[in-house]
Amino acid sequence: MIEKLYESYDDNNYYIDTNKKKLAHDNAGVISGLLTFFAIVSVIFVAVALAFGNGSTPFYVYIPAIVLLAVLIILNNFLSPKIKYDFWRIRIYALFFYTVIILSFSIADANTYRQSRAVFFPVAMLMLSTLYMDYLWILIIYKVALAAVFLVYDYHVKSADLFLSDIVISILSIIASLFCYSAVISMALSRHEDSEQLVKKSQTDLLTGLLNKISFEEKCSSYLESRVIGAKCTMFIFDLDDFKDVNDKFGHQTGDKVLKLFSEILRGYFHPDDIIGRVGGDEFMVLVLGDMPDGFAERRCRSVIHELKTTDIDGDKGITCSIGIAEDTQGHNFEELYKKADGALYKAKEGGKARFIKDSFL
């Protein structure tokens, strides 16, 4: 049980840490929605009280809470657009907002129903766990502080028995709200992970796990557009030689094994920070960011060609690839780099395959 609670606490911290900007926006949006909801409910409540009340129940005690609500609506329209993406400011604003709403309506509830247990406060504690996302320890401190303020007032307007009952209800509602919050975080984290998986699937080649053509080009273009002039980058285009013959002779399953193996070879010879993608049926590309030692690109190409050629896949041995390389330090875009590397690849194919040609803008 303790281990599960700790895991839940750890999940909470992870989710908040990785989604602060989104949560700030969501928390601000919830506040705007709640203000609209409370405004509508208050109007309905006042209308019903005036139409059917017999004067014996002091509904007028809710008037200060409704006035505060009107002030909050005006304040929210002014502040929310300016701070809705700032997690720290939204926290202060949200806690102020919920404090005013919860205490004003809870106190009004205690004044109206002095002969019965508190209703609004424990319900508010549970609802808060689904409305406001923050670190668990901050919510615990906040809820305990709210309960202390409410119970001090409750002590002065209710009998001793009802006051003790409200203490128990308040404590239980806070405990229950923590479990409720844990469930909300777990669901949010699950949706977050599912969303990340969907994004990953949309960006990667399903067979090899490398970036697909669109994602590779987008990522390369983003880097190339933001780099400083003079920063070096190197683009490699790898094309498997006579790959159609592999599929025709050994079948598509063997062909798929070759593609998977080649993707693993590329991962092994290039750095994790390099951009690697499968951009066609048997065409792969790599963009290396930054300088490489003299002759390093050539040695790397020889190693890739040798490892592929000497690996036996379902009895097929001797598969080769041709490689085109383009180097640049002058800020050329993706299309220009691709054209240069593709021209080098064409020369490698024309020169007998199983070789590499390097060209550059240097």
MIZA-389401 format. One line per field, with one value per residue (C-alpha): y, z, x. Coordinates in nm, 2 decimals, m for minus. Example, Ala and Ser with C-alpha at 12.3 -4.5 7.8 and 13.67 -1.06 7.14 Angstrom:
BEGIN
v: [m0.45 | m0.11]
w: [0.78 | 0.71]
u: [1.23 | 1.37]
END
This chain:
BEGIN
v: [0.00 | 0.24 | 0.15 | 0.23 | 0.56 | 0.65 | 0.55 | 0.77 | 1.06 | 1.01 | 0.99 | 1.32 | 1.50 | 1.36 | 1.47 | 1.82 | 1.86 | 1.76 | 1.95 | 2.29 | 2.51 | 2.29 | 2.26 | 2.64 | 2.69 | 2.41 | 2.55 | 2.89 | 2.75 | 2.56 | 2.88 | 3.06 | 2.78 | 2.76 | 3.13 | 3.10 | 2.79 | 2.96 | 3.28 | 3.08 | 2.87 | 3.19 | 3.36 | 3.05 | 3.02 | 3.38 | 3.35 | 3.04 | 3.18 | 3.50 | 3.31 | 3.03 | 3.14 | 3.21 | 3.43 | 3.18 | 3.08 | 3.36 | 3.32 | 3.67 | 3.54 | 3.42 | 3.78 | 3.85 | 3.53 | 3.63 | 3.98 | 3.83 | 3.60 | 3.91 | 4.07 | 3.75 | 3.74 | 4.09 | 4.01 | 3.69 | 3.86 | 4.11 | 3.87 | 3.53 | 3.62 | 3.77 | 3.48 | 3.17 | 3.00 | 3.09 | 2.80 | 2.98 | 3.28 | 3.06 | 2.87 | 3.19 | 3.31 | 2.97 | 2.92 | 3.28 | 3.21 | 2.87 | 3.02 | 3.30 | 3.07 | 2.78 | 2.99 | 3.24 | 2.97 | 2.74 | 3.01 | 3.11 | 2.74 | 2.72 | 3.03 | 2.91 | 2.56 | 2.59 | 2.29 | 2.04 | 1.91 | 2.10 | 2.01 | 2.26 | 2.24 | 1.86 | 1.85 | 2.14 | 1.94 | 1.65 | 1.87 | 2.06 | 1.74 | 1.71 | 2.08 | 2.20 | 2.02 | 2.09 | 1.91 | 1.68 | 1.83 | 2.18 | 2.06 | 1.89 | 2.20 | 2.41 | 2.19 | 2.16 | 2.54 | 2.59 | 2.34 | 2.51 | 2.85 | 2.70 | 2.51 | 2.82 | 2.99 | 2.67 | 2.65 | 2.99 | 2.92 | 2.55 | 2.33 | 2.13 | 1.80 | 1.94 | 2.11 | 1.77 | 1.61 | 1.88 | 1.82 | 1.45 | 1.52 | 1.77 | 1.53 | 1.24 | 1.46 | 1.57 | 1.21 | 1.10 | 1.39 | 1.27 | 0.93 | 1.10 | 1.32 | 1.01 | 0.86 | 1.18 | 1.20 | 0.83 | 0.88 | 1.20 | 1.03 | 0.74 | 0.97 | 1.16 | 0.84 | 0.72 | 1.06 | 1.03 | 0.68 | 0.81 | 1.10 | 0.86 | 0.62 | 0.90 | 1.01 | 0.68 | 0.41 | 0.11 | m0.15 | 0.00 | 0.24 | 0.52 | 0.85 | 0.84 | 1.06 | 1.35 | 1.36 | 1.33 | 1.62 | 1.83 | 1.77 | 1.83 | 2.15 | 2.28 | 2.23 | 2.37 | 2.68 | 2.76 | 2.68 | 2.95 | 3.02 | 2.83 | 2.54 | 2.22 | 1.94 | 1.63 | 1.45 | 1.09 | 0.90 | 0.52 | 0.32 | m0.06 | m0.21 | m0.43 | m0.47 | m0.58 | m0.89 | m0.98 | m0.96 | m1.16 | m1.43 | m1.47 | m1.31 | m1.00 | m1.14 | m1.16 | m0.82 | m0.68 | m0.85 | m0.68 | m0.34 | m0.39 | m0.51 | m0.21 | 0.03 | m0.13 | m0.09 | 0.28 | 0.32 | 0.15 | 0.37 | 0.71 | 0.91 | 0.93 | 1.30 | 1.25 | 1.24 | 0.91 | 0.82 | 0.57 | 0.79 | 0.53 | 0.16 | 0.09 | 0.44 | 0.58 | 0.92 | 1.05 | 1.41 | 1.45 | 1.77 | 1.93 | 1.87 | 1.52 | 1.44 | 1.43 | 1.10 | 1.00 | 1.00 | 0.79 | 0.53 | 0.52 | 0.45 | 0.17 | 0.01 | 0.03 | m0.13 | m0.40 | m0.50 | m0.52 | m0.71 | m0.98 | m1.04 | m1.36 | m1.31 | m1.62 | m1.75 | m1.42 | m1.28 | m1.00 | m0.73 | m0.39 | m0.03 | 0.29 | 0.61 | 0.98 | 1.24 | 1.62 | 1.85 | 2.21 | 2.50 | 2.78 | 2.75 | 2.57 | 2.43 | 2.08 | 2.07 | 2.19 | 1.95 | 1.66 | 1.75 | 1.76 | 1.42 | 1.26 | 1.37 | 1.21 | 0.89 | 0.88 | 0.89 | 0.61 | 0.40 | 0.48 | 0.40 | 0.04 | 0.05 | m0.07 | 0.26 | 0.61 | 0.95 | 1.28 | 1.62 | 1.95 | 2.32 | 2.39]
w: [0.00 | 0.10 | m0.22 | m0.43 | m0.26 | m0.32 | m0.69 | m0.72 | m0.56 | m0.80 | m1.10 | m0.98 | m0.97 | m1.31 | m1.47 | m1.33 | m1.41 | m1.78 | m1.84 | m1.66 | m1.95 | m2.06 | m1.70 | m1.65 | m1.95 | m1.84 | m1.48 | m1.62 | m1.85 | m1.56 | m1.36 | m1.64 | m1.68 | m1.31 | m1.29 | m1.57 | m1.39 | m1.05 | m1.21 | m1.38 | m1.06 | m0.84 | m1.07 | m1.07 | m0.69 | m0.62 | m0.86 | m0.69 | m0.34 | m0.43 | m0.60 | m0.35 | m0.03 | 0.27 | 0.45 | 0.73 | 0.57 | 0.56 | 0.20 | 0.21 | 0.36 | 0.02 | m0.12 | m0.02 | m0.18 | m0.50 | m0.50 | m0.46 | m0.76 | m0.97 | m0.87 | m0.96 | m1.30 | m1.37 | m1.23 | m1.43 | m1.76 | m1.69 | m1.55 | m1.72 | m2.08 | m1.94 | m1.72 | m1.86 | m1.97 | m1.65 | m1.41 | m1.10 | m1.15 | m1.23 | m0.91 | m0.70 | m0.90 | m0.88 | m0.51 | m0.44 | m0.66 | m0.49 | m0.14 | m0.20 | m0.36 | m0.11 | 0.20 | 0.11 | 0.01 | 0.29 | 0.55 | 0.39 | 0.41 | 0.78 | 0.85 | 0.66 | 0.80 | 1.16 | 1.27 | 1.02 | 0.91 | 0.66 | 0.30 | 0.07 | 0.22 | 0.20 | m0.16 | m0.25 | m0.13 | m0.35 | m0.65 | m0.61 | m0.68 | m1.03 | m1.11 | m1.01 | m1.10 | m0.89 | m0.68 | m0.42 | m0.12 | m0.22 | m0.24 | 0.10 | 0.27 | 0.10 | 0.19 | 0.55 | 0.58 | 0.42 | 0.67 | 0.96 | 0.86 | 0.79 | 1.12 | 1.32 | 1.18 | 1.21 | 1.58 | 1.65 | 1.47 | 1.55 | 1.85 | 1.99 | 1.85 | 1.50 | 1.52 | 1.60 | 1.32 | 1.08 | 1.19 | 1.11 | 0.77 | 0.68 | 0.76 | 0.57 | 0.27 | 0.25 | 0.27 | 0.01 | m0.21 | m0.21 | m0.34 | m0.60 | m0.70 | m0.74 | m0.97 | m1.18 | m1.21 | m1.31 | m1.59 | m1.70 | m1.71 | m1.90 | m2.16 | m2.18 | m2.25 | m2.50 | m2.68 | m2.68 | m2.83 | m3.10 | m3.18 | m3.19 | m3.43 | m3.66 | m3.68 | m3.72 | m3.98 | m3.84 | m3.97 | m3.86 | m3.58 | m3.75 | m3.84 | m4.15 | m4.45 | m4.34 | m3.98 | m4.10 | m4.34 | m4.08 | m3.81 | m4.05 | m4.18 | m3.83 | m3.74 | m4.06 | m4.04 | m3.68 | m3.71 | m3.72 | m4.04 | m4.03 | m3.83 | m4.01 | m4.10 | m4.31 | m4.49 | m4.59 | m4.83 | m4.82 | m5.09 | m5.09 | m5.41 | m5.61 | m5.32 | m5.55 | m5.63 | m5.26 | m5.24 | m5.56 | m5.47 | m5.10 | m5.04 | m4.86 | m4.51 | m4.58 | m4.74 | m4.42 | m4.21 | m4.43 | m4.37 | m4.00 | m3.99 | m4.18 | m3.95 | m3.66 | m3.83 | m3.88 | m3.52 | m3.42 | m3.63 | m3.57 | m3.25 | m3.09 | m3.15 | m3.53 | m3.72 | m3.88 | m4.11 | m4.36 | m4.64 | m4.90 | m4.96 | m4.94 | m4.89 | m4.56 | m4.47 | m4.18 | m4.09 | m3.87 | m3.66 | m3.60 | m3.70 | m3.76 | m3.76 | m4.10 | m4.27 | m4.01 | m4.26 | m4.50 | m4.23 | m4.11 | m4.46 | m4.52 | m4.19 | m4.28 | m4.62 | m4.48 | m4.20 | m4.43 | m4.69 | m4.45 | m4.27 | m4.36 | m4.36 | m4.44 | m4.66 | m4.85 | m4.81 | m4.99 | m4.98 | m5.04 | m5.04 | m5.21 | m5.02 | m5.12 | m4.88 | m4.88 | m4.64 | m4.57 | m4.35 | m4.55 | m4.43 | m4.72 | m4.67 | m4.67 | m5.04 | m5.14 | m4.91 | m5.04 | m5.40 | m5.34 | m5.15 | m5.41 | m5.69 | m5.50 | m5.46 | m5.83 | m5.90 | m5.65 | m5.83 | m6.17 | m6.05 | m5.97 | m5.65 | m5.30 | m5.27 | m5.14 | m5.30 | m5.10 | m5.23 | m5.05 | m5.06 | m4.88]
u: [0.00 | 0.28 | 0.47 | 0.16 | 0.11 | 0.48 | 0.45 | 0.14 | 0.32 | 0.61 | 0.38 | 0.22 | 0.56 | 0.66 | 0.33 | 0.34 | 0.72 | 0.66 | 0.34 | 0.36 | 0.27 | m0.02 | m0.15 | m0.13 | m0.35 | m0.59 | m0.61 | m0.69 | m0.95 | m1.12 | m1.14 | m1.32 | m1.56 | m1.63 | m1.70 | m1.96 | m2.11 | m2.13 | m2.28 | m2.56 | m2.63 | m2.64 | m2.89 | m3.11 | m3.07 | m3.17 | m3.46 | m3.60 | m3.54 | m3.73 | m4.01 | m4.07 | m3.90 | m4.12 | m3.88 | m3.79 | m3.45 | m3.19 | m3.09 | m2.96 | m2.63 | m2.54 | m2.54 | m2.18 | m2.06 | m2.25 | m2.10 | m1.75 | m1.83 | m1.91 | m1.58 | m1.39 | m1.55 | m1.43 | m1.09 | m1.06 | m1.14 | m0.86 | m0.59 | m0.64 | m0.53 | m0.20 | m0.09 | m0.26 | 0.07 | 0.27 | 0.24 | 0.37 | 0.14 | m0.16 | m0.09 | m0.12 | m0.42 | m0.60 | m0.54 | m0.67 | m0.97 | m1.06 | m1.00 | m1.25 | m1.51 | m1.48 | m1.46 | m1.73 | m1.98 | m1.88 | m1.93 | m2.26 | m2.36 | m2.27 | m2.47 | m2.77 | m2.78 | m2.66 | m2.85 | m2.70 | m2.36 | m2.14 | m2.22 | m2.05 | m1.70 | m1.65 | m1.79 | m1.56 | m1.26 | m1.35 | m1.43 | m1.10 | m0.90 | m1.06 | m1.05 | m0.70 | m0.37 | m0.06 | 0.20 | 0.03 | 0.22 | 0.10 | m0.26 | m0.24 | m0.11 | m0.36 | m0.66 | m0.55 | m0.52 | m0.86 | m1.01 | m0.85 | m1.00 | m1.34 | m1.36 | m1.26 | m1.57 | m1.78 | m1.69 | m1.86 | m2.19 | m2.27 | m2.32 | m2.03 | m2.17 | m2.22 | m1.87 | m1.71 | m1.90 | m1.78 | m1.42 | m1.45 | m1.63 | m1.36 | m1.07 | m1.24 | m1.31 | m0.94 | m0.83 | m1.08 | m0.98 | m0.62 | m0.72 | m0.94 | m0.65 | m0.43 | m0.68 | m0.71 | m0.33 | m0.31 | m0.57 | m0.40 | m0.06 | m0.21 | m0.36 | m0.03 | 0.16 | m0.09 | m0.06 | 0.32 | 0.29 | 0.06 | 0.29 | 0.59 | 0.40 | 0.31 | 0.67 | 0.85 | 0.88 | 0.69 | 0.94 | 1.27 | 1.17 | 1.37 | 1.21 | 0.99 | 1.04 | 0.82 | 0.95 | 1.31 | 1.28 | 1.10 | 1.36 | 1.65 | 1.49 | 1.43 | 1.79 | 1.93 | 1.72 | 1.83 | 2.20 | 2.47 | 2.64 | 2.97 | 2.84 | 2.92 | 2.68 | 2.71 | 2.43 | 2.45 | 2.22 | 2.24 | 2.08 | 2.08 | 2.22 | 1.99 | 1.75 | 1.47 | 1.67 | 1.67 | 1.29 | 1.25 | 1.50 | 1.44 | 1.10 | 0.98 | 1.03 | 1.40 | 1.39 | 1.23 | 1.51 | 1.77 | 1.60 | 1.58 | 1.95 | 2.06 | 1.87 | 2.06 | 2.39 | 2.32 | 2.23 | 2.55 | 2.78 | 2.61 | 2.56 | 2.21 | 2.21 | 2.24 | 1.92 | 1.85 | 1.56 | 1.42 | 1.30 | 1.21 | 1.18 | 1.55 | 1.68 | 1.81 | 1.94 | 2.15 | 2.23 | 2.53 | 2.54 | 2.87 | 3.23 | 3.38 | 3.76 | 3.93 | 3.86 | 3.60 | 3.30 | 3.50 | 3.60 | 3.24 | 3.11 | 3.36 | 3.26 | 2.89 | 2.95 | 3.17 | 2.93 | 2.63 | 2.83 | 2.96 | 2.64 | 2.44 | 2.06 | 1.86 | 2.14 | 2.18 | 2.52 | 2.71 | 2.44 | 2.59 | 2.49 | 2.60 | 2.65 | 2.63 | 2.77 | 2.73 | 2.92 | 2.82 | 2.92 | 2.75 | 2.39 | 2.23 | 1.88 | 1.75 | 1.67 | 2.01 | 2.19 | 1.97 | 2.04 | 2.41 | 2.41 | 2.18 | 2.42 | 2.70 | 2.50 | 2.42 | 2.80 | 2.86 | 2.60 | 2.74 | 3.09 | 3.01 | 2.80 | 2.92 | 3.11 | 3.07 | 3.13 | 3.16 | 3.08 | 3.06 | 2.99 | 3.32]
END
